[in-house]
Amino acid sequence: MAFSSKRAWLALALAVAAVVATPCAAQNSAQVFVNLHNKERAAVGVGKVAAYAQSYAAQRQGDCALRHSTNSRTARTSTWAAPARPGRRRTP
């Protein structure tokens, strides 16, 4: 009976370790993505994405208006949605 109890505790300890380790790996994946992104930016001669984001935020701090970059050397991801019309439901 004691042997079975030890196995149960071991299984529980392994499960807890797996649960704790999973978020740690997820946190690293964001940094890996940023590092790869910065590597590609460097390949085309532009600075790190954090420096660009800080510069953009400083420019927009007065009006908070979304402005698209005029720099053709960098790509951007943006979305556009038409305003909802009366009687029409917007989909999420």
C-alpha positions in Angstrom: 0.0 0.0 0.0 2.9 2.4 0.8 4.4 1.8 -2.6 1.2 2.8 -4.3 1.0 5.9 -2.2 4.5 6.9 -3.2 3.7 6.5 -6.8 0.7 8.7 -6.4 2.8 11.4 -4.8 5.4 11.1 -7.5 2.7 11.4 -10.2 1.3 14.5 -8.5 4.8 16.1 -8.2 5.4 15.5 -11.9 2.1 16.9 -12.8 2.7 20.1 -10.8 6.2 20.4 -12.3 4.7 20.1 -15.8 2.1 22.8 -15.0 4.7 25.2 -13.6 7.1 24.6 -16.5 4.5 25.3 -19.2 4.0 29.0 -18.5 7.8 29.5 -18.4 8.1 28.1 -21.9 5.3 30.3 -23.1 7.0 33.4 -21.8 10.1 32.5 -23.6 8.3 32.1 -27.0 7.4 35.8 -27.1 11.0 36.8 -26.6 12.1 34.3 -29.3 9.6 35.9 -31.6 10.9 39.4 -30.9 14.5 38.3 -31.3 13.7 36.7 -34.7 11.8 39.8 -35.7 14.7 42.1 -34.7 17.1 39.8 -36.7 15.0 40.3 -39.8 14.7 44.1 -39.2 18.5 44.3 -38.9 18.9 42.4 -42.2 17.1 45.3 -44.0 18.9 48.0 -42.0 16.3 49.1 -39.6 16.5 49.3 -35.8 14.9 47.1 -33.2 11.2 46.9 -32.9 11.2 48.2 -29.3 13.1 51.4 -30.3 10.6 51.9 -33.2 7.6 51.4 -30.8 9.0 53.9 -28.3 9.7 56.5 -31.0 6.1 56.0 -32.4 4.6 56.3 -28.9 6.6 59.5 -28.3 5.3 61.0 -31.5 1.7 60.1 -30.7 1.6 61.1 -27.0 0.1 64.4 -27.8 -2.9 63.3 -29.8 -3.1 59.5 -29.6 -4.0 59.4 -33.3 -3.2 56.3 -35.3 -0.9 57.2 -38.1 0.5 54.8 -40.6 4.2 54.8 -41.2 5.5 56.4 -44.4 8.6 54.3 -44.2 8.4 51.9 -47.1 11.3 49.8 -45.7 9.2 48.4 -42.9 5.9 46.5 -43.1 3.0 47.0 -40.7 0.0 45.1 -39.6 -3.2 47.0 -39.3 -6.9 46.3 -39.5 -9.8 48.4 -40.6 -13.4 48.0 -39.8 -16.4 49.9 -41.1 -18.6 51.5 -38.5 -21.7 49.6 -37.6 -24.8 50.5 -39.5 -28.2 50.8 -37.8 -30.0 47.5 -38.0 -26.8 45.5 -38.7 -25.0 43.4 -36.2 -21.3 43.6 -36.0 -19.5 40.3 -35.8 -16.6 39.9 -33.4 
